[in-house]
Amino acid sequence: MIKYIAYCRKSTDEPDRQILSIEAQVAELEEFAAKENLKIVSFITESKTAKEPGREKFAQVLEMIERGEAAGIISWHPDRLARNSIDGGKIIYLLDTGKLLDLKFPSFWFENTPQGKFMLGMAFNQSKYYVDNLSENVKRGNRQKLRRGEWPNQAPFGYLNINKRIEVDKKRSKYVQKAFQLFATGGYGYADIRKFFNENKIFNKSGHELHLDKVKRFLTDPFYYGVMKFCGELYEGKHPALISKKLFDKCQEVVKLKSRKVKNNKHFFDFLGLVRCGECGGAITAEKHTKYYKRTNRTVEYVYYRCSKKMGECSQKYIDKEEIEKQLKEIVLRASLPPFAAKKFLEWANKDANSEKEKSTEIISTYQLQLKESGGKQIVCLRDISTR
């Protein structure tokens, strides 16, 4: 008797909306197997689209067939197995090689003959055509909506979807307008705008705080001055604009300046990426300021480091380059080599080139002498530094 694997699948895709639920498919296949006297060795269910290859559970079914654990598959309809040419081709190939002996469907007749495989291939192709055609219809419908000035997706932050129309969110829109105004001054960063929303308890539609990426996206979205950007193309929208194009353009100038500043910072500041804030763990950013002294006729550059405050609330203020160098030196000076590691370091030193070997040996010998003089006591182990 042929052993069968029962495979049930349902996704949230448009073509699957009218398909039986997984529970209903399982019940139907159990009843069908009992009626046809078929032996099911395993039920495998999956909630994933079949438009593209890469389903884990479907791959598991094929692997079981390859290993000889079963030689047949039961499913509600061929479109449960495949809606793309690759997965459909795998099924037919297993039939051709004799590893898959039979397919059973309560809603589709199949016989393992040339005619049967031809009809199966037609069923797979028909399923793919249905998906492709539906996708094209959706795209065509979206383009038509856009030409009419209608937004085809979920309303952006600050707007609401009401009766298939885009309406202004009276609560959030005022803060969105203010955010654009603040950002346009150039004195506020993305984190500052995010903080502005959080302090005023203006959250996303799920009730959570806005992510920094969300702030960046809406500050660069032309939707807010009345133009819809969809798939790289611009369309005039019928929805109410929250800001003027002049204000939006000013914000884009600030975006470019900030992008250029971040890009260039890496080449000028010594400690970026090396240290983090001791209070909140946030990344450290830096700024360079110049001051002209008229009495001595000279210009002096000052570098200041500060917490980016992207991890949340943080009370830390600016510190200058000299102060951060001082803190780093104190950490390094407190570090000493533990005795158990001295031998290992000597072994590493022996593998170095002669010049590097002499230098490494001298350093380790110095540490050993210091340890001996201090009675073998350590100030700070190297491994402790990483936990600070």
Order of alpha helices (4+ residues) and beta strands (2+ residues): beta-alpha-beta-alpha-beta-alpha-alpha-beta-alpha-beta-beta-alpha-alpha-alpha-beta-beta-alpha-beta-beta-beta-alpha-alpha-alpha-alpha
